[in-house]
Amino acid sequence: MPELTPLHPWIAQKIGCAPEALTRAAIAAYQLDRLNETLALCRARSPFYRQKLAGLPEKRAALADLQALPFTTAEDVRERPLSLLTVSQSEIARVVTLDSSGTSGPPKRLYFTAADQELTRDFFHVGMATFTKPGDRVLILLPGERPGSVGDLLAQALPRLGGTGIPHGLVTDVAQALGILHAEKATGVVGMPVQVLALVRASAAQQFPRPQLKSVLLTTDHVPAAIVQAVEAAWDCTVYNHYGMTEMGLGGGVECAARTGYHLREADLFFEVVDPQTGEPVADGTYGELVFTTLTRRGMPLLRYRIGDISRFLSGACGCGTALRRLEAVRFRWHGRFPHIPSHFLTMADLDDAIFPLPGVLDFAAVVSETSLQLTVWAEDMGGLETAVTQALAKLPAVRELGLAVAVKVLPGRVNPPGKRKLTITSLAGTEPG
């Protein structure tokens, strides 16, 4: 039986019960109490939510009653960020500005107090304990230059486990990052899937020795099975998956030793899965859009925030024996599919699964229009790859059903840029991918 997730006793402690007494009923009772506290805080201190909640009951009698509350959207955060605050701006310790993903509107700004950031450190400390032990050294391939950034918070959390964080930042020089990996004798790595894949494939091509790694944690983007398999085979380690976003306070959930879905940060966040078109809740096991509500955040609480990610709650108990829910790994965003219809659509995850198993591929960019799918592929070994990629894409049901013409261009390997990878959708045939 896989080892019990360390999130189980941690959440039991936060709720105020013994680990053996942690049940779904105990979690729900705690979440309802924190939800009503958050609603009271929002009514009293947030102009945005005071208006949104006007005329609604002050308290919820059950978690299911949350469905009567309006959603909060990314547009709300872009347009009125300061009106969502429930503290003075002088109490804000960290402001994060997120690009607007190609829209013409303003960026999103998220505000966190020092206490809010401590919640993230605490989650990182506990979540990393699944695969990090005292004495371990973890190379952090995430932004960490600014105080309170994700890499900085992770580096601060690891010593609580008796481990050491090795801040590096995003990979801009593959050979340099591999050199640091070996020189620092890292036993673990945390990074973005495509950046870690670049290290793995460059390591083999440049004949670096195999690092002495025990674990790799992949985060910030969809994690293709092909990348997990490539990393585990090349480095003889175990790969885990983390789910989070800035709006959540960076941490949302992490796999346990069973690796059959994320265990969620249920003492700090309440998750729902809803029909992305109607907003109505869906049953466990049914795919829908993820929605979350913050339960313990005080700087900028979010009520029923629509993420756009598509996933589902998994039925049945986890093999590790916890009472915590399991969320299936997120593959795509509702608005990141082509075309925007419920069936017969193409996503970046579909392309990931088709292309990353091909030897030598480091990354790719994709542009799709009404009639064509164009890819620029970066690879270590370009010999014959255009044909291999074209053949792999031709097997995708969505490509066949949509009748897309496929054009592939292969270029020498490059360092992967930061940010989430996405399928660029355009009505202009012939547009070059980035």
Legacy VTK file of the C-alpha trace (Angstrom):
# vtk DataFile Version 3.0
C-alpha trace
ASCII
DATASET POLYDATA
POINTS 434 float
0.000 0.000 0.000
1.452 3.444 -0.920
2.450 5.681 1.956
-0.305 7.966 3.264
-0.125 11.446 1.769
1.418 13.922 4.246
-1.465 16.269 3.411
-3.755 13.975 5.442
-2.313 14.601 8.949
-1.564 18.230 8.023
-5.179 18.940 7.094
-6.401 17.013 10.144
-4.296 19.285 12.345
-5.590 22.427 10.615
-9.160 21.219 11.043
-8.562 20.317 14.665
-8.969 16.547 14.714
-6.749 13.486 14.977
-5.565 11.998 11.655
-7.595 8.836 12.289
-10.720 11.008 12.766
-10.357 12.846 9.449
-13.485 12.062 7.430
-15.352 13.701 4.575
-17.953 14.898 7.106
-15.270 16.519 9.296
-13.714 18.235 6.287
-17.100 19.498 5.068
-18.023 20.910 8.493
-14.711 22.773 8.684
-15.042 24.089 5.131
-18.553 25.362 5.810
-17.361 27.272 8.882
-14.455 28.832 6.964
-16.747 29.620 4.029
-19.169 31.554 6.233
-16.253 33.428 7.815
-14.985 34.330 4.340
-18.446 35.481 3.238
-18.706 37.731 6.307
-15.244 39.166 5.608
-16.109 39.843 1.961
-19.391 41.567 2.853
-17.699 43.751 5.442
-14.495 44.703 3.612
-14.773 44.162 -0.163
-16.819 46.667 -2.240
-16.912 44.170 -5.126
-18.347 41.316 -3.054
-20.604 43.553 -0.996
-22.369 44.393 -4.254
-22.248 40.791 -5.549
-23.691 39.338 -2.354
-26.397 41.955 -1.810
-29.774 40.365 -1.178
-28.353 36.876 -0.560
-28.477 35.096 2.814
-25.574 36.023 5.068
-24.740 32.406 5.900
-24.782 29.128 4.024
-26.383 26.153 5.800
-24.517 23.614 3.656
-21.671 23.615 1.143
-24.175 22.839 -1.601
-25.747 26.260 -0.929
-22.595 27.830 -2.368
-24.057 27.114 -5.804
-26.483 30.017 -5.305
-23.596 32.496 -5.207
-22.427 34.207 -8.400
-19.119 33.253 -10.003
-16.013 35.431 -9.926
-14.187 35.624 -13.260
-10.781 36.597 -14.587
-12.443 39.680 -16.083
-13.580 40.741 -12.598
-10.003 40.507 -11.337
-8.662 42.445 -14.337
-11.223 45.212 -14.172
-11.653 45.787 -10.416
-8.762 44.211 -8.508
-8.598 46.718 -5.660
-12.329 46.376 -4.979
-11.761 42.703 -4.142
-9.306 43.511 -1.343
-10.438 42.985 2.230
-7.408 44.626 3.865
-5.626 47.952 3.535
-3.084 48.101 0.714
-0.455 48.729 3.393
-0.998 45.134 4.572
-0.237 43.667 1.145
3.190 42.014 1.008
3.153 40.741 -2.584
1.461 41.866 -5.798
1.594 39.532 -8.811
0.820 40.859 -12.282
-0.247 38.281 -14.860
-0.286 38.924 -18.589
-3.686 39.063 -20.235
-3.068 36.045 -22.513
-3.242 38.018 -25.730
-6.411 39.968 -24.948
-6.509 43.736 -25.225
-7.664 44.165 -21.619
-5.566 45.009 -18.575
-3.477 42.306 -16.863
-4.664 40.499 -13.766
-3.237 41.667 -10.452
-3.361 39.400 -7.417
-2.686 40.661 -3.889
-1.325 38.649 -0.953
-0.639 39.501 2.668
2.366 38.064 4.518
-0.016 35.611 6.209
-1.397 34.539 2.822
2.126 33.764 1.637
2.829 31.793 4.795
-0.108 29.554 3.863
1.718 28.792 0.600
5.027 28.065 2.345
3.197 25.724 4.682
1.570 23.846 1.791
4.880 23.585 -0.084
6.559 22.277 3.061
3.975 19.538 3.530
3.389 18.719 -0.140
7.095 18.261 -0.838
7.330 15.787 2.052
5.836 13.090 -0.198
9.166 12.745 -2.012
11.644 14.892 -0.066
13.455 13.748 3.063
15.949 15.395 5.453
19.252 15.934 3.687
17.754 16.084 0.193
18.867 18.846 -2.157
16.277 20.173 -4.616
17.130 22.173 -7.745
14.355 24.746 -8.264
13.860 25.590 -11.959
11.116 28.163 -11.316
11.135 31.979 -11.058
12.650 32.874 -7.697
14.448 36.168 -8.048
11.742 38.252 -6.371
10.823 37.854 -2.701
7.575 35.924 -2.452
7.824 34.406 -5.939
7.107 30.706 -6.356
10.752 29.652 -6.387
11.554 31.843 -3.393
8.666 30.443 -1.317
9.668 26.884 -2.204
13.284 27.557 -1.232
12.059 28.889 2.120
9.782 25.880 2.682
12.315 23.102 2.052
14.466 23.723 5.171
11.356 22.993 7.270
11.711 19.422 5.974
15.430 19.355 6.678
16.082 19.732 2.951
17.929 22.353 0.925
16.519 24.380 -1.949
18.899 25.312 -4.765
17.340 28.338 -6.509
18.104 28.490 -10.220
15.205 30.121 -12.049
13.850 29.186 -15.451
16.277 27.392 -17.745
17.926 29.737 -20.240
21.110 27.713 -20.791
20.637 23.940 -20.820
24.318 23.064 -20.421
24.684 25.468 -17.508
21.616 24.036 -15.747
22.917 20.491 -16.203
26.278 21.565 -14.801
24.605 22.988 -11.693
22.454 19.867 -11.332
25.604 17.746 -11.073
27.805 20.196 -9.152
25.177 20.707 -6.456
24.553 16.945 -6.173
20.804 17.497 -6.408
18.544 14.644 -5.341
15.383 16.325 -6.608
14.231 18.772 -9.276
11.143 20.990 -9.511
10.391 22.530 -12.898
8.212 22.952 -15.961
7.613 19.804 -18.054
9.185 20.994 -21.317
12.175 22.554 -19.573
12.923 19.357 -17.665
12.499 17.348 -20.884
15.046 19.644 -22.566
17.522 18.859 -19.799
16.902 15.119 -20.137
17.346 15.014 -23.892
20.290 17.437 -23.928
21.935 15.408 -21.154
21.835 12.306 -23.349
22.939 14.143 -26.486
25.851 15.860 -24.724
26.802 12.705 -22.799
26.345 14.116 -19.297
26.425 11.386 -16.645
23.110 10.331 -15.132
22.280 12.564 -12.129
21.668 10.943 -8.739
18.032 12.010 -8.554
15.287 10.416 -6.489
12.361 12.544 -7.646
11.200 15.209 -10.088
8.132 17.400 -9.533
6.573 18.828 -12.701
4.346 21.874 -12.412
2.807 24.995 -14.049
1.533 23.208 -17.196
-0.038 20.034 -18.573
2.274 17.068 -17.893
2.262 14.677 -20.877
2.712 10.999 -20.065
5.501 10.870 -22.652
7.521 13.446 -20.703
7.023 11.524 -17.447
8.208 8.328 -19.127
11.211 10.028 -20.739
12.355 11.625 -17.472
11.912 8.444 -15.421
13.687 6.276 -17.983
16.629 8.634 -18.497
17.198 9.636 -14.865
15.942 6.548 -12.992
13.737 8.635 -10.697
10.044 9.021 -9.858
8.071 11.901 -11.385
5.221 13.596 -9.513
2.691 16.167 -10.663
1.668 19.394 -8.899
-1.370 21.537 -9.702
-1.620 25.200 -8.855
-2.000 28.721 -10.175
-1.316 32.201 -8.873
-4.982 32.835 -8.131
-4.969 29.831 -5.766
-1.940 31.138 -3.944
0.317 28.981 -6.187
-0.521 25.644 -4.559
-3.691 23.656 -5.240
-2.894 19.960 -5.068
-0.141 17.376 -5.430
0.113 13.672 -6.135
0.855 11.196 -3.357
2.976 8.066 -3.673
0.072 6.297 -5.444
0.179 8.917 -8.251
-3.504 8.528 -9.132
-4.653 12.140 -8.991
-3.965 15.308 -7.052
-4.818 15.451 -3.358
-6.197 18.918 -2.780
-5.382 21.650 -0.295
-8.808 21.238 1.262
-8.236 23.244 4.440
-7.481 26.383 2.408
-9.493 25.901 -0.783
-12.917 24.531 -1.683
-13.177 23.074 -5.187
-16.215 22.495 -7.375
-16.598 20.972 -10.847
-19.348 22.588 -12.937
-20.710 22.329 -16.437
-18.703 24.965 -18.335
-21.750 26.024 -20.357
-24.491 26.084 -17.720
-22.470 26.561 -14.521
-24.430 23.742 -12.855
-22.521 21.217 -10.691
-21.687 17.833 -12.209
-21.415 14.435 -10.513
-18.104 12.928 -9.438
-16.490 11.193 -12.383
-17.950 13.713 -14.859
-15.672 16.207 -16.595
-16.330 19.894 -16.091
-14.763 23.257 -15.357
-12.902 23.720 -12.082
-14.101 26.438 -9.725
-12.506 27.257 -6.380
-13.224 29.381 -3.318
-10.536 30.526 -0.895
-11.281 29.612 2.728
-8.373 31.098 4.704
-6.987 33.907 2.550
-7.417 37.414 3.902
-5.809 39.818 1.428
-7.850 39.089 -1.696
-10.379 36.291 -1.142
-11.968 34.766 -4.234
-15.491 33.311 -4.225
-16.337 30.682 -6.850
-13.490 31.701 -9.140
-13.820 30.148 -12.605
-10.473 28.680 -13.612
-11.317 27.420 -17.090
-9.379 24.171 -16.543
-11.232 20.949 -17.334
-10.989 17.963 -14.980
-13.107 15.721 -12.761
-13.223 14.375 -9.233
-12.201 10.732 -9.197
-14.554 8.280 -7.523
-13.389 5.802 -4.926
-10.685 5.949 -2.283
-7.027 6.566 -3.035
-4.648 3.664 -2.569
-2.785 5.640 0.093
-5.844 5.455 2.363
-6.598 9.166 2.800
-10.046 10.724 3.143
-8.957 13.581 0.872
-10.533 13.901 -2.549
-8.655 13.161 -5.746
-8.706 15.394 -8.801
-7.675 13.969 -12.148
-4.689 15.655 -13.778
-5.799 18.677 -15.802
-5.276 18.297 -19.560
-6.701 21.464 -21.131
-8.626 24.682 -20.691
-12.220 25.067 -21.911
-11.336 28.066 -24.075
-8.069 26.487 -25.254
-9.662 23.956 -27.592
-10.394 24.124 -31.329
-13.086 24.487 -32.417
-15.203 25.752 -29.516
-17.737 22.940 -29.626
-18.371 20.216 -27.007
-17.094 17.354 -29.201
-14.543 16.670 -31.950
-12.107 19.307 -30.739
-8.324 19.536 -30.636
-6.254 20.615 -27.624
-2.599 21.257 -26.881
-2.628 18.108 -24.717
-3.615 16.031 -27.768
-0.617 17.428 -29.638
1.645 16.834 -26.614
0.655 13.178 -26.493
1.325 12.724 -30.214
4.600 14.635 -30.532
6.602 14.313 -27.317
7.064 10.516 -27.644
9.162 11.204 -30.763
12.904 11.072 -29.985
14.722 14.379 -30.023
11.671 16.677 -29.703
12.272 19.464 -27.180
9.226 21.671 -27.694
6.816 22.904 -30.329
4.426 25.751 -31.109
1.107 25.222 -32.848
-1.270 27.420 -34.822
-4.630 26.107 -35.996
-7.150 27.736 -38.332
-10.374 26.611 -39.952
-8.498 24.533 -42.509
-4.963 23.893 -41.309
-2.710 22.931 -38.419
0.801 24.336 -38.542
3.579 23.371 -36.164
7.076 24.599 -35.548
9.011 21.864 -33.754
12.324 22.398 -31.946
14.466 19.288 -31.711
17.938 18.010 -30.888
17.895 15.611 -33.834
16.044 16.882 -36.913
16.663 13.931 -39.232
13.349 12.689 -40.647
11.349 14.388 -37.910
9.019 16.338 -40.215
7.673 13.084 -41.632
7.392 11.468 -38.186
5.485 14.436 -36.732
3.151 14.621 -39.741
2.376 10.917 -39.476
1.768 11.151 -35.726
-0.665 14.054 -36.173
-2.527 12.273 -38.972
-3.497 9.583 -36.448
-5.255 12.060 -34.141
-9.057 11.633 -34.443
-9.657 15.393 -34.171
-7.253 16.127 -37.042
-9.020 13.583 -39.256
-12.556 14.571 -38.253
-11.899 18.286 -38.678
-10.184 17.728 -42.026
-7.124 19.788 -41.078
-4.190 20.024 -43.469
-0.946 19.583 -41.522
2.251 21.576 -42.123
5.387 20.927 -40.040
8.640 22.862 -39.818
11.541 21.509 -37.735
14.202 23.844 -36.341
17.338 23.337 -34.236
16.738 22.993 -30.489
16.132 26.113 -28.454
15.671 26.944 -24.792
11.979 26.883 -23.989
10.472 30.275 -23.113
8.612 30.720 -19.820
4.848 30.580 -19.526
2.138 28.080 -20.257
2.135 26.593 -23.730
-1.089 27.053 -25.669
-2.735 26.239 -28.962
-2.912 29.487 -30.916
-6.246 29.718 -32.726
-6.537 32.042 -35.703
-8.871 32.615 -38.627
-5.921 33.556 -40.803
-4.619 30.562 -42.714
-0.855 30.585 -43.121
-0.023 32.341 -39.846
3.389 31.215 -38.577
3.624 29.765 -35.075
5.845 31.590 -32.611
LINES 1 435
434 0 1 2 3 4 5 6 7 8 9 10 11 12 13 14 15 16 17 18 19 20 21 22 23 24 25 26 27 28 29 30 31 32 33 34 35 36 37 38 39 40 41 42 43 44 45 46 47 48 49 50 51 52 53 54 55 56 57 58 59 60 61 62 63 64 65 66 67 68 69 70 71 72 73 74 75 76 77 78 79 80 81 82 83 84 85 86 87 88 89 90 91 92 93 94 95 96 97 98 99 100 101 102 103 104 105 106 107 108 109 110 111 112 113 114 115 116 117 118 119 120 121 122 123 124 125 126 127 128 129 130 131 132 133 134 135 136 137 138 139 140 141 142 143 144 145 146 147 148 149 150 151 152 153 154 155 156 157 158 159 160 161 162 163 164 165 166 167 168 169 170 171 172 173 174 175 176 177 178 179 180 181 182 183 184 185 186 187 188 189 190 191 192 193 194 195 196 197 198 199 200 201 202 203 204 205 206 207 208 209 210 211 212 213 214 215 216 217 218 219 220 221 222 223 224 225 226 227 228 229 230 231 232 233 234 235 236 237 238 239 240 241 242 243 244 245 246 247 248 249 250 251 252 253 254 255 256 257 258 259 260 261 262 263 264 265 266 267 268 269 270 271 272 273 274 275 276 277 278 279 280 281 282 283 284 285 286 287 288 289 290 291 292 293 294 295 296 297 298 299 300 301 302 303 304 305 306 307 308 309 310 311 312 313 314 315 316 317 318 319 320 321 322 323 324 325 326 327 328 329 330 331 332 333 334 335 336 337 338 339 340 341 342 343 344 345 346 347 348 349 350 351 352 353 354 355 356 357 358 359 360 361 362 363 364 365 366 367 368 369 370 371 372 373 374 375 376 377 378 379 380 381 382 383 384 385 386 387 388 389 390 391 392 393 394 395 396 397 398 399 400 401 402 403 404 405 406 407 408 409 410 411 412 413 414 415 416 417 418 419 420 421 422 423 424 425 426 427 428 429 430 431 432 433
